[in-house]
Amino acid sequence: MEGASKFSRGTAFQIKHAGSYRQYSYSEVYELVSNLAAHLRSQHINHGDRVAILSENRPEWAIAYLAIASLGAINVPLDAKLAREEVEKLLEDSGAKMILISAGLAKEHKFSLPAGRHGLKQILMEDIEKLKSADLPAAQVLPNDLAAIIYTSGTTGAPKGVMLTHENIMSNVTTTVKLFNIGPKDTFLSVLPLHHTFEATAGFLGPFYLGACVTYAESLKSPNLLANMRETRVTIMCGVPLLYKLFYEGILREVEEKGIILRAFFYLLLGLAKILKPEPIRRLLFFTIHRKLGGKLRFWVSGGAAIDPMIIRGFALFGITILQGYGLTESSPILTCCTLRHNRVGSVGKPLSNVEIKLTAEGEIIARGPNIMQGYYQRPDLTAEVLRNGWLYTGDVGKIDREGFVYITGRSKDLIVTGSGVNVYPEEIEFFINRIPGVAESCVLGVKAREGLRKGMEEVWAIIVPDYDYFKKRKLDQQRMEHYLIAEIHKLNQKLTEYKRIANVKIRSIELPKTTTRKVRRFQVKAEMGLK
């Protein structure tokens, strides 16, 4: 909360309501945090107690987090999209004494005594501003005290509570912000869920630490996001690859809907941009795009999953920089990132200055540093699997070039091991499938063959979600669409190494199930498709 006095007059948070922005100055945030912390103490919330947060993104979420942390209590941020039963399970597992929840979710879940537990107290987010000031004895909060227990299921199984200390989180914040020259003149747009460590660290605590303003998106619909960018003149945004892909495709779709003269002019500008490489010139060429984004955009950050290099290069021609990073909840979360000075397309950047990264003999990325978690809450068995001699075993497979840039090539837990003992990384094949015109998204899985010489052995299967608008415009019915997609996979197979070739294709009519950071839940896809 040191920034509250240093940047007291600046706007810390803002959100649009009924056509206008409600702004919270740094001094007002300090007062609200102090009032809430005093109220929590009056409700017997003490050092080490767990307090859950269940809410959509909003300024009160950030205020709640800061108030809980200031007491030395432990934040338990929960996914606002979880079902009631899932919330109850996590409240029970964490032993939370209180939950701060939005009125909408409180009404939806209708619980006050989850999982049979008694004494769980509840505060509505809408009531935070109504709390009166009160005296609060100073709390002693040490760097090694737990700041948060963050539940993550990743893509492969049951939730695990990641234990992060204040030192873990702040070491990541202070190291990262130095790389990007962030300050009071910056305005962030917060679109990713705050319960996820990427947004909490990079999109909330980092900006707050340096006096920037965070705008909470009123909606994730493209028109609303664009309006928020334009009206608040956003300079930085953290997002996931799917968001940037939708933006990019939206720009190209809008161009295609223009008349032939405007389309020709657009592609002429693209040609010029390929020749005239300085970013300021490209911004001038595509000033209409920048005007729609507020005209002050410095860069976007992409994380959570691998982004198609084509999207990065495409936006670069418009004068828009996308910086890719890499990390895990277990590392608070950032391990590596590209910067404005060192941005290599296809790479997730270099390790942070206080993070050490190396590869095992099998190519798995392991990391150590002050940002690495303390372990999984009440799960020493799972902790021992990933924390060994101070190193975090990420489960991701990659490579490091001579200049220190890190590349992610796959995930060891998602490995497909063929009958011949060869490893296949699903992401590598998905990259090519997703570039087939008419494919909205795909999921590559290892499925055991049910007959033939390979019976019982894993083979490569592809689950494809078609872009139905694409086929509707071309007047192709379901049967012709499926024939086309299968034919395209056959063509792709001819280009792939034999052991990577796709043995079977399944067409799925609905979106693939994902985590809140848009990673495909492979185990859920398998279950829903009836595969083993």
C-alpha positions in Angstrom: 0.0 0.0 0.0 3.1 2.3 -0.2 1.8 3.5 -3.6 -1.4 4.9 -2.0 0.5 7.9 -0.5 3.0 8.3 -3.4 0.2 8.3 -6.1 -2.7 9.5 -3.9 -4.3 11.7 -6.5 -4.0 9.3 -9.4 -6.7 6.9 -10.5 -6.0 3.3 -9.3 -9.0 1.5 -10.6 -12.0 2.4 -12.8 -15.0 0.6 -14.2 -17.9 1.7 -16.5 -21.4 1.8 -15.0 -24.5 3.2 -16.7 -22.5 4.9 -19.4 -19.8 6.6 -17.2 -16.7 5.5 -15.4 -16.6 5.1 -11.6 -13.0 6.0 -10.6 -11.2 5.1 -7.4 -8.2 7.2 -6.6 -5.2 5.7 -4.8 -6.1 7.6 -1.6 -9.7 6.3 -1.8 -8.4 2.8 -2.3 -6.2 3.1 0.8 -9.2 4.3 2.8 -11.5 1.5 1.6 -8.8 -1.1 2.2 -8.2 0.2 5.7 -12.0 0.1 6.5 -12.4 -3.4 5.1 -9.4 -4.7 7.0 -10.7 -3.2 10.3 -14.1 -4.8 9.6 -12.4 -8.2 8.9 -10.5 -7.9 12.2 -13.8 -7.1 14.0 -15.1 -10.4 12.6 -12.1 -12.2 14.1 -10.1 -12.6 10.9 -6.5 -12.9 12.0 -3.1 -13.6 10.8 -3.1 -16.9 8.9 -6.8 -17.2 8.5 -8.1 -18.1 5.0 -10.5 -15.7 3.3 -12.1 -16.5 -0.1 -12.9 -14.1 -2.9 -15.6 -15.0 -5.3 -16.5 -12.3 -7.8 -16.3 -11.0 -11.3 -13.5 -8.6 -12.1 -14.2 -5.2 -10.4 -12.3 -2.7 -8.2 -13.8 -4.3 -5.1 -12.0 -7.5 -5.9 -8.6 -5.7 -5.8 -9.6 -3.9 -2.6 -10.6 -7.1 -0.9 -7.3 -8.8 -1.9 -5.3 -5.9 -0.5 -7.3 -5.8 2.8 -6.9 -9.5 3.4 -3.2 -9.4 2.7 -2.7 -6.3 5.0 -3.9 -8.4 8.0 -1.6 -11.3 7.3 -4.6 -13.4 6.4 -4.5 -15.6 3.3 -6.3 -14.8 0.1 -8.2 -17.7 -1.5 -9.3 -16.4 -5.0 -11.9 -18.6 -6.6 -13.1 -18.9 -10.2 -16.3 -17.0 -10.6 -17.5 -19.5 -13.2 -17.3 -22.5 -10.8 -20.5 -24.4 -10.0 -21.8 -24.2 -6.4 -20.6 -27.7 -5.6 -17.0 -26.9 -6.8 -17.0 -23.7 -4.7 -18.1 -25.6 -1.7 -15.3 -28.2 -2.2 -12.7 -25.5 -2.3 -14.0 -23.6 0.7 -13.9 -26.9 2.6 -10.4 -27.8 1.4 -9.0 -24.3 2.3 -10.8 -24.0 5.6 -11.9 -20.5 4.7 -13.5 -18.6 7.6 -15.1 -15.9 5.4 -16.0 -15.3 1.8 -16.2 -11.9 0.0 -18.7 -12.4 -2.8 -20.6 -10.3 -5.4 -24.3 -10.1 -4.9 -25.0 -11.7 -8.2 -23.0 -14.8 -7.4 -24.3 -14.9 -3.8 -27.8 -15.1 -5.3 -26.8 -17.7 -7.9 -25.0 -20.0 -5.4 -27.4 -19.4 -2.5 -25.0 -20.8 0.1 -23.9 -19.6 3.5 -22.9 -22.8 5.1 -21.0 -24.7 2.4 -20.3 -28.4 2.6 -21.9 -28.7 6.0 -19.4 -26.3 7.7 -20.7 -23.8 10.3 -19.5 -20.3 10.9 -18.6 -19.2 7.4 -19.1 -15.5 7.3 -20.0 -13.6 4.2 -19.5 -10.0 3.0 -21.0 -8.7 -0.2 -18.7 -6.8 -2.6 -21.4 -4.2 -2.9 -21.2 -3.4 0.8 -17.5 -2.7 0.9 -17.9 1.1 0.3 -20.5 1.3 3.1 -18.1 0.2 5.8 -17.1 2.9 8.3 -13.6 3.6 9.4 -12.3 2.0 12.6 -9.1 1.7 14.6 -7.0 -1.2 13.4 -4.0 -2.4 15.3 -1.0 -2.8 13.1 -0.5 -6.3 11.7 3.0 -7.8 11.4 3.2 -9.3 7.9 6.5 -11.0 7.0 7.8 -11.7 3.5 7.6 -15.5 4.1 4.0 -15.4 5.2 1.5 -17.0 2.9 -0.3 -14.3 0.8 -2.6 -16.6 -1.3 -3.7 -20.2 -1.9 -4.6 -20.4 -5.5 -6.5 -23.4 -6.8 -5.6 -24.7 -10.2 -6.7 -27.8 -12.0 -4.6 -27.0 -15.0 -5.8 -29.3 -17.8 -5.2 -32.7 -16.3 -7.0 -33.3 -13.1 -8.2 -32.4 -9.6 -7.7 -28.9 -8.1 -4.5 -28.2 -6.2 -4.0 -25.2 -3.9 -0.8 -23.4 -4.8 0.8 -21.7 -1.8 2.4 -18.4 -2.6 4.1 -16.1 -0.1 4.3 -12.3 -0.2 8.0 -12.7 -1.2 7.0 -15.1 -4.1 4.5 -12.7 -5.5 6.4 -9.4 -5.0 9.7 -10.8 -6.3 7.8 -11.5 -9.5 6.1 -8.1 -9.5 9.2 -6.0 -8.9 11.4 -7.9 -11.4 8.8 -7.9 -14.2 7.7 -4.2 -14.0 11.3 -3.0 -14.4 11.4 -4.6 -17.9 8.6 -2.5 -19.3 9.0 1.1 -17.9 5.5 1.1 -16.5 4.3 4.2 -14.6 1.4 6.6 -13.7 0.9 7.5 -17.3 -0.1 3.9 -18.2 -3.7 2.6 -18.3 -4.2 -1.2 -18.2 -7.3 -2.9 -19.5 -8.1 -5.9 -17.3 -9.9 -8.7 -19.2 -8.6 -11.9 -17.8 -10.1 -13.3 -14.6 -8.4 -11.9 -11.5 -8.4 -15.2 -9.6 -5.7 -16.3 -12.1 -2.2 -15.4 -11.1 -1.2 -14.0 -14.5 -3.8 -11.2 -14.3 -3.4 -10.7 -10.5 0.4 -10.2 -10.9 0.8 -8.6 -14.3 -2.6 -6.8 -14.6 -3.3 -5.8 -11.0 -0.4 -5.8 -8.5 2.3 -4.7 -11.0 0.3 -1.6 -12.2 -0.8 -0.8 -8.7 2.8 -1.0 -7.4 3.9 1.7 -9.9 0.9 4.1 -9.9 -0.8 3.0 -13.1 -4.5 2.9 -13.7 -6.4 -0.4 -14.2 -9.7 -0.3 -16.1 -11.9 -3.3 -15.5 -13.7 -4.3 -18.7 -17.4 -4.0 -18.5 -17.9 -7.0 -20.8 -15.8 -9.4 -22.8 -17.8 -8.7 -26.0 -15.6 -7.1 -28.7 -17.7 -3.9 -29.0 -17.4 -3.3 -25.3 -13.7 -4.0 -25.1 -13.0 -1.7 -28.1 -15.1 1.0 -26.4 -13.2 0.6 -23.1 -9.9 0.9 -25.0 -11.0 3.9 -26.9 -12.6 5.8 -24.0 -9.8 5.2 -21.5 -6.9 5.3 -24.0 -5.5 2.0 -22.9 -1.7 1.6 -23.2 -1.2 -2.0 -22.0 -3.3 -5.2 -21.9 -2.7 -8.8 -20.8 -4.6 -11.4 -22.8 -4.6 -14.9 -24.1 -3.9 -16.0 -27.7 -7.6 -16.6 -28.5 -8.4 -13.0 -27.7 -5.8 -11.6 -30.0 -6.8 -14.1 -32.7 -10.4 -12.9 -32.5 -9.2 -9.3 -32.8 -7.0 -10.1 -35.8 -9.6 -12.1 -37.6 -12.2 -9.3 -36.8 -9.9 -6.7 -38.5 -9.5 -8.9 -41.6 -13.2 -9.8 -41.8 -14.1 -6.1 -41.6 -11.7 -5.4 -44.5 -13.2 -8.2 -46.6 -16.7 -6.6 -46.1 -15.5 -3.3 -47.6 -15.7 -2.4 -51.3 -13.0 -3.6 -53.7 -11.3 -0.1 -53.7 -10.9 0.0 -49.9 -9.8 -3.7 -49.8 -7.1 -2.9 -52.4 -6.0 0.2 -50.4 -5.7 -1.9 -47.3 -3.5 -4.5 -48.9 -1.4 -1.8 -50.5 -0.7 -0.4 -47.0 0.2 -3.9 -45.8 2.7 -4.1 -48.6 4.2 -0.8 -47.6 4.3 -1.9 -44.0 6.5 -4.9 -45.0 9.0 -2.5 -46.5 8.7 0.4 -44.0 9.5 -1.5 -40.8 9.8 1.2 -38.0 6.8 0.9 -35.8 5.9 4.6 -35.7 5.5 4.5 -39.5 3.3 1.4 -39.4 1.2 3.2 -36.8 0.7 6.1 -39.2 -0.2 3.7 -42.1 -2.9 2.1 -39.9 -3.9 5.0 -37.8 -7.6 4.1 -38.2 -7.0 0.8 -36.3 -5.0 2.6 -33.6 -7.8 5.2 -33.3 -10.3 2.5 -32.6 -7.9 1.2 -29.8 -7.6 4.6 -28.2 -4.5 5.8 -30.0 -2.1 5.3 -27.0 -1.4 1.5 -27.2 2.1 0.6 -26.2 2.0 -3.2 -26.3 -0.1 -6.2 -25.6 1.1 -9.2 -23.5 0.1 -12.8 -24.4 0.3 -15.7 -21.9 -1.5 -18.8 -20.8 -0.9 -20.7 -24.0 1.2 -20.6 -27.2 0.2 -17.9 -29.7 0.5 -18.4 -33.4 3.5 -16.5 -34.7 1.4 -15.4 -37.6 -0.8 -13.4 -35.3 2.2 -11.6 -33.8 3.6 -10.8 -37.2 0.2 -9.7 -38.5 -0.3 -7.2 -35.7 3.4 -6.0 -36.1 2.5 -4.9 -39.6 -0.2 -2.7 -38.0 2.3 -1.2 -35.6 1.1 -3.2 -32.7 3.5 -5.2 -30.6 2.6 -8.4 -28.8 5.0 -9.7 -26.2 4.8 -13.4 -25.3 5.6 -14.7 -21.8 5.6 -18.0 -20.0 5.0 -19.2 -16.5 2.8 -21.2 -14.2 0.7 -20.5 -11.1 3.4 -22.3 -9.2 5.9 -19.6 -10.2 3.8 -16.6 -9.2 3.5 -16.9 -12.4 6.1 -15.4 -14.7 9.3 -17.3 -15.5 10.2 -15.8 -18.9 9.0 -13.0 -21.1 9.8 -11.1 -24.3 10.4 -7.3 -23.9 10.3 -4.3 -26.2 14.1 -4.6 -26.6 14.2 -8.4 -26.9 11.1 -9.7 -28.7 11.7 -12.8 -30.7 8.7 -14.2 -32.5 8.0 -17.8 -31.6 9.9 -17.6 -28.3 8.5 -17.0 -24.8 11.5 -14.7 -24.1 14.4 -14.9 -21.7 14.2 -15.9 -18.0 13.6 -13.1 -15.5 16.8 -11.8 -13.9 16.2 -13.6 -10.6 15.0 -16.9 -12.3 17.2 -19.7 -13.3 16.0 -22.1 -16.0 17.5 -25.3 -17.4 16.4 -28.4 -19.2 16.5 -32.0 -17.9 18.0 -34.8 -20.1 14.4 -35.4 -21.3 14.0 -31.8 -22.3 11.6 -30.8 -19.5 11.9 -27.2 -18.3 12.8 -26.8 -14.7 13.1 -23.5 -12.8 14.2 -22.0 -9.5 14.0 -18.6 -7.9 12.3 -16.5 -5.2 9.0 -16.7 -7.1 8.6 -20.5 -6.8 5.7 -21.7 -4.7 6.0 -23.2 -1.2 4.0 -26.3 -2.3 0.5 -27.5 -2.7 -1.8 -26.9 0.3 -2.0 -30.0 2.5 -0.7 -32.1 -0.4 2.9 -33.0 0.4 2.6 -36.0 -2.0 1.8 -33.7 -5.0 4.4 -31.2 -3.9 7.2 -33.8 -3.9 6.3 -34.6 -7.5 7.1 -31.1 -8.8 9.5 -29.6 -6.3 12.8 -31.4 -6.1 15.9 -29.9 -4.6 14.6 -26.4 -5.0 13.7 -26.8 -8.6 10.2 -26.6 -10.0 9.5 -29.3 -12.6 7.1 -27.5 -15.0 5.9 -30.5 -17.0 6.6 -28.4 -20.1 9.1 -29.4 -22.7 11.3 -26.9 -24.6 14.6 -25.7 -25.8 16.9 -22.8 -25.1 18.9 -21.1 -27.9 22.4 -19.7 -27.6 21.2 -16.3 -26.7 19.1 -17.6 -23.9 15.6 -17.3 -25.5 13.3 -20.1 -24.4 10.9 -22.0 -26.7 8.1 -24.3 -25.6 7.7 -27.3 -27.8 5.1 -29.3 -25.8 3.9 -30.5 -22.5 5.2 -33.8 -21.1 1.9 -34.6 -19.4 0.1 -34.4 -22.7 2.7 -36.6 -24.5 1.4 -39.2 -26.9 3.6 -42.2 -26.9 3.1 -44.3 -30.0 3.5 -48.0 -30.3 7.0 -47.6 -31.6 8.0 -45.6 -28.5 8.2 -42.3 -30.2 6.9 -39.1 -28.4 4.4 -36.9 -30.1 3.5 -33.4 -28.8 -0.1 -32.5 -29.5 0.5 -28.7 -29.7 2.8 -29.2 -32.6 0.1 -30.9 -34.7 -2.6 -28.6 -33.5 -0.6 -25.7 -34.8 -0.9 -27.0 -38.4 -4.6 -28.2 -38.0 -5.7 -24.7 -36.8 -4.2 -23.1 -39.9 -6.6 -25.1 -42.2 -9.3 -22.7 -43.5 -12.6 -23.6 -41.9 -11.1 -24.9 -38.6 -12.1 -22.9 -35.5 -10.1 -25.0 -33.1 -8.7 -28.5 -32.6 -7.5 -30.9 -29.9 -5.0 -33.7 -30.6 -5.2 -36.7 -28.3 -3.5 -40.0 -27.8 -6.2 -42.7 -28.1 -5.6 -46.5 -27.8 -6.2 -48.4 -31.0 -9.1 -50.9 -30.6 -8.0 -53.3 -33.3 -5.3 -54.3 -35.7 -1.6 -54.6 -35.1 -1.6 -51.5 -32.9 -4.4 -52.6 -30.6 -3.9 -51.2 -27.1 -1.2 -48.8 -28.3 -1.6 -45.0 -28.6 -2.3 -43.4 -31.9 -2.9 -39.8 -32.9 -6.5 -38.6 -33.0 -7.8 -35.1 -33.9 -11.0 -33.5 -32.6 -11.9 -30.6 -34.9 -14.4 -27.8 -34.2 -15.4 -26.3 -37.6 -15.9 -22.6 -38.3 -19.5 -22.9 -39.3 -19.7 -19.4 -40.6 -16.9 -20.2 -43.0 -18.9 -23.2 -44.5 -22.2 -21.3 -44.4 -20.8 -18.6 -46.6 -19.6 -21.3 -49.1 -22.9 -23.1 -48.9 -21.4 -26.4 -47.9 -23.7 -28.7 -45.9 -22.6 -30.9 -43.0 -21.6 -33.9 -45.2 -19.6 -31.8 -47.7 -18.0 -29.9 -44.8 -16.8 -33.2 -43.2 -15.5 -34.5 -46.5 -13.5 -31.3 -46.9 -12.0 -31.4 -43.4 -11.0 -35.1 -43.7 -9.4 -34.4 -47.1 -7.4 -31.5 -45.6 -6.2 -33.7 -42.8 -5.2 -36.3 -45.4 -3.2 -33.6 -47.2 -1.6 -32.6 -43.8 -0.6 -36.2 -43.1 1.4 -36.3 -46.3 3.5 -33.4 -44.9 4.0 -34.9 -41.4 6.5 -37.4 -40.2 5.0 -40.8 -40.3 4.7 -41.3 -36.5 2.9 -37.9 -36.2 0.2 -38.7 -38.7 -3.4 -38.4 -37.6 -5.1 -41.8 -37.5 -8.7 -40.6 -36.9 -10.7 -37.4 -37.1 -13.8 -36.6 -35.0 -15.9 -33.5 -35.8 -17.3 -31.7 -32.7 -20.1 -29.2 -33.0 -19.4 -27.2 -29.9 -16.5 -25.3 -28.4 -13.8 -27.3 -26.7 -13.9 -27.2 -22.8 -11.2 -24.8 -21.5 -9.8 -23.5 -18.3 -10.3 -19.7 -17.6 -7.0 -19.1 -19.3 -8.3 -20.8 -22.4 -6.2 -24.0 -22.2 -8.1 -27.0 -23.5 -9.0 -29.5 -20.9 -7.8 -32.6 -22.8 -9.0 -35.1 -20.2 -12.5 -33.6 -20.4 -12.5 -33.7 -24.2 -11.6 -37.4 -24.0 -14.4 -38.0 -21.5 -17.0 -36.1 -23.5 -16.0 -37.8 -26.8 -16.1 -41.2 -25.2 -12.4 -41.9 -25.9 -9.8 -43.8 -23.8 
